[in-house]
Amino acid sequence: MALKQIDHGTVDYHVMVQLRNEILRKPLGLTLGKHELDKEKDDILIAAYEDDKMLGCCILSPVDNSTLRLRQMAVQGNLQG
């Protein structure tokens, strides 16, 4: 498994958004809006891959100069647990 930092707005980013929507939002009847996605431009976006398939992802958001907040962690359903 390889970890990769993703750039906002790229093809990989859109795959990440789809994974997050499927795993985290859809079960709650929610979606990610443009305003919410625009706020992620300054976050650290990380994805885990096997070959070229995204297995999971997460976002690290700066809280202050020494703290990051882990959020929006999503893992393919068949790999959870």
MMTF fields as JSON, N, C-alpha, C and O atoms, coordinates in Angstrom:
{
  "mmtfVersion": "1.0.0",
  "mmtfProducer": "UNKNOWN",
  "numBonds": 323,
  "numAtoms": 324,
  "numGroups": 81,
  "numChains": 1,
  "numModels": 1,
  "chainsPerModel": [1],
  "groupsPerChain": [81],
  "chainIdList": ["A"],
  "bondAtomList": [4, 2, 8, 6, 12, 10, 16, 14, 20, 18, 24, 22, 28, 26, 32, 30, 36, 34, 40, 38, 44, 42, 48, 46, 52, 50, 56, 54, 60, 58, 64, 62, 68, 66, 72, 70, 76, 74, 80, 78, 84, 82, 88, 86, 92, 90, 96, 94, 100, 98, 104, 102, 108, 106, 112, 110, 116, 114, 120, 118, 124, 122, 128, 126, 132, 130, 136, 134, 140, 138, 144, 142, 148, 146, 152, 150, 156, 154, 160, 158, 164, 162, 168, 166, 172, 170, 176, 174, 180, 178, 184, 182, 188, 186, 192, 190, 196, 194, 200, 198, 204, 202, 208, 206, 212, 210, 216, 214, 220, 218, 224, 222, 228, 226, 232, 230, 236, 234, 240, 238, 244, 242, 248, 246, 252, 250, 256, 254, 260, 258, 264, 262, 268, 266, 272, 270, 276, 274, 280, 278, 284, 282, 288, 286, 292, 290, 296, 294, 300, 298, 304, 302, 308, 306, 312, 310, 316, 314, 320, 318],
  "bondOrderList": [1, 1, 1, 1, 1, 1, 1, 1, 1, 1, 1, 1, 1, 1, 1, 1, 1, 1, 1, 1, 1, 1, 1, 1, 1, 1, 1, 1, 1, 1, 1, 1, 1, 1, 1, 1, 1, 1, 1, 1, 1, 1, 1, 1, 1, 1, 1, 1, 1, 1, 1, 1, 1, 1, 1, 1, 1, 1, 1, 1, 1, 1, 1, 1, 1, 1, 1, 1, 1, 1, 1, 1, 1, 1, 1, 1, 1, 1, 1, 1],
  "groupList": [{"groupName": "MET", "atomNameList": ["N", "CA", "C", "O"], "elementList": ["N", "C", "C", "O"], "formalChargeList": [0, 0, 0, 0], "bondAtomList": [1, 0, 2, 1, 3, 2], "bondOrderList": [1, 1, 2], "singleLetterCode": "M", "chemCompType": "L-PEPTIDE LINKING"}, {"groupName": "ALA", "atomNameList": ["N", "CA", "C", "O"], "elementList": ["N", "C", "C", "O"], "formalChargeList": [0, 0, 0, 0], "bondAtomList": [1, 0, 2, 1, 3, 2], "bondOrderList": [1, 1, 2], "singleLetterCode": "A", "chemCompType": "L-PEPTIDE LINKING"}, {"groupName": "LEU", "atomNameList": ["N", "CA", "C", "O"], "elementList": ["N", "C", "C", "O"], "formalChargeList": [0, 0, 0, 0], "bondAtomList": [1, 0, 2, 1, 3, 2], "bondOrderList": [1, 1, 2], "singleLetterCode": "L", "chemCompType": "L-PEPTIDE LINKING"}, {"groupName": "LYS", "atomNameList": ["N", "CA", "C", "O"], "elementList": ["N", "C", "C", "O"], "formalChargeList": [0, 0, 0, 0], "bondAtomList": [1, 0, 2, 1, 3, 2], "bondOrderList": [1, 1, 2], "singleLetterCode": "K", "chemCompType": "L-PEPTIDE LINKING"}, {"groupName": "GLN", "atomNameList": ["N", "CA", "C", "O"], "elementList": ["N", "C", "C", "O"], "formalChargeList": [0, 0, 0, 0], "bondAtomList": [1, 0, 2, 1, 3, 2], "bondOrderList": [1, 1, 2], "singleLetterCode": "Q", "chemCompType": "L-PEPTIDE LINKING"}, {"groupName": "ILE", "atomNameList": ["N", "CA", "C", "O"], "elementList": ["N", "C", "C", "O"], "formalChargeList": [0, 0, 0, 0], "bondAtomList": [1, 0, 2, 1, 3, 2], "bondOrderList": [1, 1, 2], "singleLetterCode": "I", "chemCompType": "L-PEPTIDE LINKING"}, {"groupName": "ASP", "atomNameList": ["N", "CA", "C", "O"], "elementList": ["N", "C", "C", "O"], "formalChargeList": [0, 0, 0, 0], "bondAtomList": [1, 0, 2, 1, 3, 2], "bondOrderList": [1, 1, 2], "singleLetterCode": "D", "chemCompType": "L-PEPTIDE LINKING"}, {"groupName": "HIS", "atomNameList": ["N", "CA", "C", "O"], "elementList": ["N", "C", "C", "O"], "formalChargeList": [0, 0, 0, 0], "bondAtomList": [1, 0, 2, 1, 3, 2], "bondOrderList": [1, 1, 2], "singleLetterCode": "H", "chemCompType": "L-PEPTIDE LINKING"}, {"groupName": "GLY", "atomNameList": ["N", "CA", "C", "O"], "elementList": ["N", "C", "C", "O"], "formalChargeList": [0, 0, 0, 0], "bondAtomList": [1, 0, 2, 1, 3, 2], "bondOrderList": [1, 1, 2], "singleLetterCode": "G", "chemCompType": "PEPTIDE LINKING"}, {"groupName": "THR", "atomNameList": ["N", "CA", "C", "O"], "elementList": ["N", "C", "C", "O"], "formalChargeList": [0, 0, 0, 0], "bondAtomList": [1, 0, 2, 1, 3, 2], "bondOrderList": [1, 1, 2], "singleLetterCode": "T", "chemCompType": "L-PEPTIDE LINKING"}, {"groupName": "VAL", "atomNameList": ["N", "CA", "C", "O"], "elementList": ["N", "C", "C", "O"], "formalChargeList": [0, 0, 0, 0], "bondAtomList": [1, 0, 2, 1, 3, 2], "bondOrderList": [1, 1, 2], "singleLetterCode": "V", "chemCompType": "L-PEPTIDE LINKING"}, {"groupName": "TYR", "atomNameList": ["N", "CA", "C", "O"], "elementList": ["N", "C", "C", "O"], "formalChargeList": [0, 0, 0, 0], "bondAtomList": [1, 0, 2, 1, 3, 2], "bondOrderList": [1, 1, 2], "singleLetterCode": "Y", "chemCompType": "L-PEPTIDE LINKING"}, {"groupName": "ARG", "atomNameList": ["N", "CA", "C", "O"], "elementList": ["N", "C", "C", "O"], "formalChargeList": [0, 0, 0, 0], "bondAtomList": [1, 0, 2, 1, 3, 2], "bondOrderList": [1, 1, 2], "singleLetterCode": "R", "chemCompType": "L-PEPTIDE LINKING"}, {"groupName": "ASN", "atomNameList": ["N", "CA", "C", "O"], "elementList": ["N", "C", "C", "O"], "formalChargeList": [0, 0, 0, 0], "bondAtomList": [1, 0, 2, 1, 3, 2], "bondOrderList": [1, 1, 2], "singleLetterCode": "N", "chemCompType": "L-PEPTIDE LINKING"}, {"groupName": "GLU", "atomNameList": ["N", "CA", "C", "O"], "elementList": ["N", "C", "C", "O"], "formalChargeList": [0, 0, 0, 0], "bondAtomList": [1, 0, 2, 1, 3, 2], "bondOrderList": [1, 1, 2], "singleLetterCode": "E", "chemCompType": "L-PEPTIDE LINKING"}, {"groupName": "PRO", "atomNameList": ["N", "CA", "C", "O"], "elementList": ["N", "C", "C", "O"], "formalChargeList": [0, 0, 0, 0], "bondAtomList": [1, 0, 2, 1, 3, 2], "bondOrderList": [1, 1, 2], "singleLetterCode": "P", "chemCompType": "L-PEPTIDE LINKING"}, {"groupName": "CYS", "atomNameList": ["N", "CA", "C", "O"], "elementList": ["N", "C", "C", "O"], "formalChargeList": [0, 0, 0, 0], "bondAtomList": [1, 0, 2, 1, 3, 2], "bondOrderList": [1, 1, 2], "singleLetterCode": "C", "chemCompType": "L-PEPTIDE LINKING"}, {"groupName": "SER", "atomNameList": ["N", "CA", "C", "O"], "elementList": ["N", "C", "C", "O"], "formalChargeList": [0, 0, 0, 0], "bondAtomList": [1, 0, 2, 1, 3, 2], "bondOrderList": [1, 1, 2], "singleLetterCode": "S", "chemCompType": "L-PEPTIDE LINKING"}],
  "groupTypeList": [0, 1, 2, 3, 4, 5, 6, 7, 8, 9, 10, 6, 11, 7, 10, 0, 10, 4, 2, 12, 13, 14, 5, 2, 12, 3, 15, 2, 8, 2, 9, 2, 8, 3, 7, 14, 2, 6, 3, 14, 3, 6, 6, 5, 2, 5, 1, 1, 11, 14, 6, 6, 3, 0, 2, 8, 16, 16, 5, 2, 17, 15, 10, 6, 13, 17, 9, 2, 12, 2, 12, 4, 0, 1, 10, 4, 8, 13, 2, 4, 8],
  "groupIdList": [1, 2, 3, 4, 5, 6, 7, 8, 9, 10, 11, 12, 13, 14, 15, 16, 17, 18, 19, 20, 21, 22, 23, 24, 25, 26, 27, 28, 29, 30, 31, 32, 33, 34, 35, 36, 37, 38, 39, 40, 41, 42, 43, 44, 45, 46, 47, 48, 49, 50, 51, 52, 53, 54, 55, 56, 57, 58, 59, 60, 61, 62, 63, 64, 65, 66, 67, 68, 69, 70, 71, 72, 73, 74, 75, 76, 77, 78, 79, 80, 81],
  "secStructList": [7, 3, 3, 3, 3, 3, 7, 6, 6, 1, 2, 2, 2, 2, 2, 2, 2, 2, 2, 2, 0, 0, 0, 0, 0, 4, 4, 4, 6, 7, 7, 7, 7, 2, 2, 2, 2, 2, 4, 4, 4, 4, 1, 3, 3, 3, 3, 3, 3, 3, 6, 6, 3, 3, 3, 3, 3, 3, 3, 3, 3, 3, 3, 3, 6, 6, 3, 3, 3, 3, 3, 3, 3, 3, 3, 7, 4, 4, 4, 7, 7],
  "xCoordList": [0.849, 0.0, 0.898, 1.898, 0.529, 1.285, 0.413, -0.781, 1.008, 0.323, 0.759, 1.916, -0.181, 0.106, -0.625, -1.798, 0.075, -0.588, -1.257, -0.658, -2.493, -3.302, -3.454, -3.593, -3.428, -3.657, -5.142, -5.829, -5.616, -7.021, -7.366, -6.605, -8.518, -9.012, -8.548, -8.993, -7.664, -7.145, -8.113, -9.111, -7.799, -8.606, -8.614, -9.668, -7.455, -7.393, -8.263, -8.895, -8.291, -9.131, -10.607, -11.342, -11.027, -12.428, -12.762, -13.882, -11.8, -11.994, -12.144, -12.976, -11.328, -11.399, -12.774, -13.359, -13.279, -14.596, -15.677, -16.589, -15.581, -16.554, -16.514, -17.558, -15.303, -15.162, -15.762, -16.497, -15.459, -16.003, -17.526, -18.209, -18.054, -19.508, -20.138, -21.137, -19.555, -20.118, -20.077, -21.055, -18.951, -18.749, -19.286, -19.897, -19.061, -19.381, -20.694, -21.409, -21.018, -22.148, -23.44, -24.493, -23.353, -24.552, -25.365, -26.59, -24.716, -25.503, -26.291, -27.272, -25.863, -26.544, -27.484, -28.117, -27.569, -28.409, -27.805, -28.533, -26.477, -25.779, -24.917, -24.605, -24.537, -23.574, -22.575, -22.803, -21.469, -20.463, -20.758, -20.818, -20.94, -21.215, -19.95, -18.896, -20.058, -18.915, -18.282, -17.056, -19.1, -18.577, -17.701, -16.63, -18.167, -17.428, -16.121, -15.079, -16.185, -14.991, -13.976, -12.77, -14.442, -13.532, -12.696, -11.557, -13.255, -12.534, -11.364, -10.516, -11.307, -10.256, -8.975, -8.007, -8.951, -7.793, -6.509, -5.43, -6.598, -5.408, -5.14, -4.206, -5.954, -5.789, -4.779, -4.437, -4.316, -3.444, -4.342, -5.01, -4.348, -5.225, -4.378, -3.417, -4.715, -3.906, -4.779, -5.917, -4.229, -4.953, -4.02, -2.811, -4.608, -3.882, -4.278, -5.458, -3.295, -3.516, -2.913, -1.912, -3.54, -2.933, -3.032, -4.124, -1.889, -1.795, -2.334, -1.794, -3.347, -3.894, -5.256, -5.939, -5.664, -6.982, -6.889, -6.096, -7.72, -7.75, -8.496, -9.657, -7.809, -8.388, -9.009, -9.985, -8.426, -8.903, -8.33, -7.447, -8.842, -8.37, -8.669, -9.461, -8.019, -8.306, -7.828, -7.105, -8.25, -7.871, -7.239, -7.733, -6.143, -5.518, -5.712, -5.224, -6.423, -6.719, -5.924, -5.963, -5.202, -4.447, -5.382, -6.374, -5.038, -5.768, -4.98, -5.537, -3.675, -2.743, -1.369, -1.273, -0.314, 1.03, 1.588, 2.54, 1.024, 1.578, 0.549, 0.858, -0.662, -1.72, -2.478, -2.836, -2.713, -3.551, -4.75, -4.637, -5.88, -7.082, -7.339, -7.447, -7.437, -7.769, -9.28, -10.046, -9.704, -11.13, -11.419, -10.518, -12.668, -13.134, -12.335, -11.982, -12.056, -11.358, -12.371, -13.385, -12.077, -12.973, -12.151, -11.078, -12.661, -12.005, -13.038, -14.197, -12.61, -13.502, -14.245, -13.65, -15.532, -16.38, -15.889, -15.982, -15.368, -14.909, -13.611, -13.197, -12.965, -11.725, -11.891, -10.93, -13.086, -13.323, -13.368, -13.716, -13.0, -13.105, -11.909, -11.884],
  "yCoordList": [-1.17, 0.0, 1.238, 1.295, 2.214, 3.455, 4.625, 4.657, 5.579, 6.817, 7.909, 7.965, 8.774, 9.831, 11.098, 11.051, 12.236, 13.506, 13.942, 13.881, 14.377, 14.722, 16.233, 16.91, 16.749, 18.174, 18.437, 17.688, 19.495, 19.899, 20.147, 20.782, 19.64, 19.884, 18.919, 19.019, 17.985, 17.03, 15.862, 15.752, 14.994, 13.787, 12.948, 12.456, 12.776, 12.014, 12.655, 11.955, 13.969, 14.664, 14.317, 14.075, 14.295, 13.971, 12.519, 12.23, 11.609, 10.221, 10.197, 9.468, 11.005, 11.105, 11.625, 11.099, 12.634, 13.185, 12.123, 12.007, 11.356, 10.281, 9.238, 8.784, 8.858, 7.872, 8.418, 7.709, 9.652, 10.259, 10.351, 10.075, 10.735, 10.804, 9.436, 9.307, 8.419, 7.062, 6.49, 5.904, 6.661, 6.033, 6.89, 6.365, 8.198, 9.046, 9.812, 9.964, 10.287, 11.194, 10.503, 10.724, 9.665, 9.027, 8.282, 8.402, 7.509, 6.808, 7.752, 7.34, 9.024, 9.999, 10.901, 11.798, 10.653, 11.479, 12.844, 13.788, 12.961, 14.227, 14.168, 13.086, 15.327, 15.42, 16.521, 17.337, 16.529, 17.573, 18.684, 18.432, 19.898, 21.033, 21.759, 21.592, 22.564, 23.311, 24.189, 24.254, 24.863, 25.744, 24.958, 25.417, 23.785, 22.923, 22.438, 22.417, 22.048, 21.562, 22.678, 22.434, 23.89, 25.023, 25.289, 25.745, 25.007, 25.224, 24.248, 24.456, 23.187, 22.176, 22.541, 21.781, 23.674, 24.068, 24.17, 23.913, 24.537, 24.694, 23.488, 23.505, 22.441, 21.231, 20.284, 20.424, 19.332, 18.266, 17.077, 16.536, 16.683, 15.613, 14.37, 14.421, 13.269, 12.051, 10.877, 10.741, 10.032, 8.83, 7.626, 7.745, 6.466, 5.194, 4.437, 4.357, 3.891, 3.197, 1.807, 1.552, 0.925, -0.347, -0.389, -0.31, -0.513, -0.332, 1.072, 2.041, 1.214, 2.54, 2.764, 3.732, 1.884, 1.988, 2.653, 2.25, 3.681, 4.361, 3.474, 3.119, 3.13, 2.285, 3.093, 2.675, 4.253, 5.096, 6.487, 6.734, 7.397, 8.774, 9.472, 8.995, 10.609, 11.449, 12.866, 13.112, 13.778, 15.177, 15.593, 15.252, 16.333, 16.944, 18.452, 19.067, 19.04, 20.473, 21.186, 20.777, 22.249, 23.0, 23.643, 24.283, 23.454, 24.101, 25.325, 26.407, 25.135, 26.218, 25.786, 24.818, 26.488, 26.203, 24.843, 24.371, 24.206, 22.931, 21.798, 20.704, 22.05, 21.053, 20.886, 21.861, 19.613, 19.273, 18.476, 17.71, 18.656, 17.898, 16.874, 17.238, 15.599, 14.532, 14.534, 14.519, 14.553, 14.541, 13.86, 13.662, 13.506, 12.907, 11.654, 11.481, 10.789, 9.536, 8.539, 8.243, 8.03, 7.065, 5.915, 6.123, 4.69, 3.477, 2.669, 2.569, 2.099, 1.264, 0.299, -0.293, 0.15, -0.661, -2.084, -2.603, -2.724, -4.113, -4.232, -5.345, -3.124, -3.147, -2.678, -2.689, -2.273, -1.78, -2.947, -4.076, -2.624, -3.616, -4.35, -5.214],
  "zCoordList": [0.0, 0.0, 0.0, 0.716, -0.806, -0.899, -0.472, -0.767, 0.22, 0.581, -0.373, -0.79, -0.711, -1.671, -1.249, -0.881, -1.302, -1.061, -2.367, -3.441, -2.251, -3.418, -3.499, -2.48, -4.713, -4.923, -5.134, -5.829, -4.531, -4.645, -6.111, -6.84, -6.531, -7.882, -8.955, -10.099, -8.62, -9.598, -9.771, -9.059, -10.728, -10.933, -9.659, -9.255, -9.019, -7.762, -6.679, -5.888, -6.651, -5.673, -5.894, -4.937, -7.146, -7.435, -7.073, -6.652, -7.233, -6.787, -5.266, -4.726, -4.583, -3.132, -2.69, -1.742, -3.359, -3.026, -3.223, -2.404, -4.296, -4.541, -3.431, -2.963, -3.008, -1.931, -0.637, 0.052, -0.306, 0.91, 0.843, 1.829, -0.307, -0.454, -0.247, 0.46, -0.863, -0.795, 0.623, 1.087, 1.304, 2.614, 3.767, 4.698, 3.705, 4.852, 4.726, 5.717, 3.559, 3.404, 2.987, 3.585, 1.955, 1.41, 2.474, 2.49, 3.369, 4.402, 5.314, 5.933, 5.4, 6.243, 5.447, 6.004, 4.144, 3.293, 3.001, 2.693, 3.094, 2.883, 1.625, 1.129, 1.118, 0.021, 0.354, 1.247, -0.377, -0.216, -1.218, -2.421, -0.737, -1.603, -2.021, -1.408, -3.067, -3.589, -2.521, -2.42, -1.724, -0.679, 0.304, 0.701, 0.684, 1.611, 0.979, 1.633, -0.298, -1.001, -1.217, -1.162, -1.46, -1.652, -0.405, -0.507, 0.772, 2.027, 2.197, 3.065, 1.382, 1.518, 0.775, 0.814, 0.108, -0.703, 0.106, -0.428, 1.372, 2.211, 3.106, 3.908, 2.972, 3.782, 3.14, 1.966, 3.919, 3.422, 3.108, 3.989, 1.85, 1.374, 1.13, 0.362, 1.764, 1.691, 1.274, 1.724, 0.407, -0.009, 0.048, -0.149, 0.321, 0.316, -0.953, -1.295, -1.638, -2.912, -2.887, -2.217, -3.624, -3.991, -5.502, -6.065, -6.155, -7.599, -7.889, -7.355, -8.69, -8.988, -8.355, -8.69, -7.446, -6.827, -5.45, -4.6, -5.254, -3.964, -2.961, -3.167, -1.882, -0.848, 0.279, 0.903, 0.526, 1.619, 1.487, 0.666, 2.306, 2.257, 3.573, 4.386, 3.763, 4.918, 4.621, 3.656, 5.469, 5.357, 6.674, 7.749, 6.581, 7.748, 7.618, 6.67, 8.567, 8.535, 9.618, 10.778, 9.258, 10.265, 11.295, 10.947, 12.563, 13.648, 14.093, 14.277, 14.262, 14.572, 14.053, 13.298, 14.448, 13.92, 14.313, 13.691, 15.322, 15.772, 15.82, 16.292, 15.341, 15.462, 14.145, 13.484, 13.784, 12.639, 13.14, 14.097, 12.5, 12.86, 11.756, 10.585, 12.125, 11.189, 10.981, 11.944, 9.709, 9.438, 8.115, 7.3, 7.905, 6.664, 6.27, 5.103, 7.244, 6.937, 6.382, 7.014, 5.191, 4.54, 3.99, 3.423, 4.159, 3.687, 2.892, 3.293, 1.769, 0.976, 1.902, 2.802, 1.675, 2.548, 2.768, 3.881, 1.723, 1.842, 2.64, 2.963, 2.961, 3.727, 5.169, 5.938, 5.534, 6.897, 7.878, 7.531, 9.12, 10.183, 10.428, 11.305]
}
